[in-house]
Structure formats: structure tokens, C-alpha cells
Amino acid sequence: MSKVVERAVTIRLNEYLADNDLLTSYQSAYRKQHSTETAMLRVWSHILTAAGTRQVTLLGLLDLSAAFDCVDHDLLQRLEFSFGLDGVVLEWIRSFLTGRSQQIAYGCRSSTIRT
């Protein structure tokens, strides 16, 4: 049931963000017809354009392999004040994000539970 609710919330939240023009044109994640490929094509296009006009190009890359450990603690405040979410929606997201834990199981072994 949680996957159904998660999907419904994702759809509604994406509609809200799109309808209120709250996503930048460079946002690729979680958008229809946008992907890692479209983001990389945009970067590649900028690199080629810069090279064509003899400009220096610098590219900084960020490894987000541990992104789960780097949760934005101000997320709820940003959702409220920057994106205008409030009431039941904000409380639902708050309840979804709090009191969570994670554990990895592989074969017959399990990691310790992290909160």
C-alpha cells in the first residue's frame, strides 16, 4: 500500500511544482522526458559551445553514492517557505520522513539498524 501512496504523492507533488513553475529549467530528476541522459547532453552541449568560442571549461563532479546519509535537514522548512506546501501535505511528508530506519540484508547476514 505504501508504494501506491508514494506514487500518488509523487504525481500530485510534481503537478503542483510544474503548475506553479517552481522547477528550474535545469531540473532533470523526477520530471517526465528528463533524465540523466538529458542532463549530460545539456552539459556536453555547453562544453562544445564553450570550446567553439575558445573558452575554458571546468567541470566539477559530485559523488552522491551516500546521498541517503546526507538528508537535507531544512527540507521541511524549504517545502513550506520556498514551495508553499502546508497543512496536511506538509504534515504527511513530515510523518513520512521522521522515525525511519534502514538496514541492509545480504544472504544470511544483516547490517546493524541505522536511524
Stockholm file with secondary structure:
# STOCKHOLM 1.0

chainA/1-115         MSKVVERAVTIRLNEYLADNDLLTSYQSAYRKQHSTETAMLRVWSHILTAAGTRQVTLLGLLDLSAAFDCVDHDLLQRLEFSFGLDGVVLEWIRSFLTGRSQQIAYGCRSSTIRT
#=GR chainA/1-115 SS CHHHHHHHHHHHHHHHHHHTTCSCTTCCTTSTTCCHHHHHHHHHHHHHHHHHTTCCCCCCCCCCTTGGGGCCTTHHHHHHHTTCCCHHHHHHHHHHHSSCCBCCEETTEECCCBC
#=GC SS_cons         CHHHHHHHHHHHHHHHHHHTTCSCTTCCTTSTTCCHHHHHHHHHHHHHHHHHTTCCCCCCCCCCTTGGGGCCTTHHHHHHHTTCCCHHHHHHHHHHHSSCCBCCEETTEECCCBC
//
